């Protein structure tokens, strides 16, 4: 799960909560300003799902489990 925030403590707490969700892993993407393009791409995925009656998703690769 991508986490964007300008507040260090909020990022930490959010990442801890995400770790409690089975199958989810938090990825700190940095400043809150990066949320806009991430949300825009989510809209693209939703449109693809509607148009093709499927469930598209993005997989992040190349990031070690310990990072």
Secondary structure, DSSP 8 states (H G I E B T S, - for coil): -EEE-S-HHHHHHHHHHHHTSTT---EEEESGGGHHHHHHHHHHHHHHHHHHTS-------S--TT-
